[in-house]
């Protein structure tokens, strides 16, 4: 994976679509958090992880499972 290229592109995507109420930012934020975790930047990972909507996580089983798994992993 080319994280050094993907991270800024995904950050830009989130900023561009951030004010659009029709846009659900949970998946892009979660994807970005995972990228930072892969890089070893746990501070950014935790910051992005904290931005996930708890209510959305309750509804989306796939992202909930991924988040729970990642929360249990040790880095």
MOPEGI-V871860 format. One record per residue. N is the residue number from 0. RES is the residue in one small letter. NEAR is the number of other C-alpha atoms within 8 Angstrom. Layout:
N,RES,NEAR + N,RES,NEAR
This chain:
0,x,2 + 1,x,5 + 2,x,8 + 3,x,6 + 4,x,7 + 5,x,8 + 6,x,11 + 7,x,8 + 8,x,8 + 9,x,10 + 10,x,9 + 11,x,8 + 12,x,8 + 13,x,11 + 14,x,8 + 15,x,7 + 16,x,8 + 17,x,9 + 18,x,6 + 19,x,6 + 20,x,6 + 21,x,4 + 22,x,7 + 23,x,6 + 24,x,8 + 25,x,9 + 26,x,8 + 27,x,9 + 28,x,13 + 29,x,11 + 30,x,8 + 31,x,13 + 32,x,13 + 33,x,9 + 34,x,10 + 35,x,13 + 36,x,11 + 37,x,7 + 38,x,7 + 39,x,7 + 40,x,9 + 41,x,8 + 42,x,6 + 43,x,10 + 44,x,13 + 45,x,9 + 46,x,8 + 47,x,12 + 48,x,10 + 49,x,6 + 50,x,7 + 51,x,11 + 52,x,7 + 53,x,6 + 54,x,6 + 55,x,9 + 56,x,11 + 57,x,8 + 58,x,6 + 59,x,8 + 60,x,8 + 61,x,6 + 62,x,9 + 63,x,10 + 64,x,8 + 65,x,8 + 66,x,8 + 67,x,8 + 68,x,8 + 69,x,7 + 70,x,6 + 71,x,6 + 72,x,6 + 73,x,3 + 74,x,3
